[in-house]
Amino acid sequence: MKKSRIILAVLLTGIAIGASGCLLVAVGAGAAGTVAYVKGDLETTLDAGMDSSYAATIKSLEQLQIVPTQKLKDSLSAEVIARRSDDTKITVTLTRVDDKITKMSIRVGVFGDQAQSTAIYERIKQNLKGTP
């Protein structure tokens, strides 16, 4: 009985340690809630509809001199793929939650870059508020 408890404790500890590397959360004051950096993606919700969020994303990338290379959009989702001057790929994904809420995910590069994702997010937030 004691041996099985020790094995269980070791397994649970291993799972906890393994899982902690998969999730890094950076809590901030987002437009509609929490900003999380998960597995290389900055994820948040925006207090804006799909069309406004999409327009702010395109404008923000252009202001940051990041060239959008692919723009896909319908009424439920959008994806903007862009390239930095060093050819680093940036993907911004938007998903409609309702008329006034949009879920957003930003990934910079293959493994993600939290600082650059945050800079893009902050610029999008500014453009949604009307402050360039």
Secondary structure, DSSP 8 states (H G I E B T S, - for coil): -HHHHHHHHHHHHHHHHHHHTT-B------SSS--EEETTEEEEEESS-HHHHHHHHHHHHHHTT-EEEEEEE-SSEEEEEEE-TT--EEEEEEEEEETTEEEEEEEETTT--HHHHHHHHHHHHHHHHT--
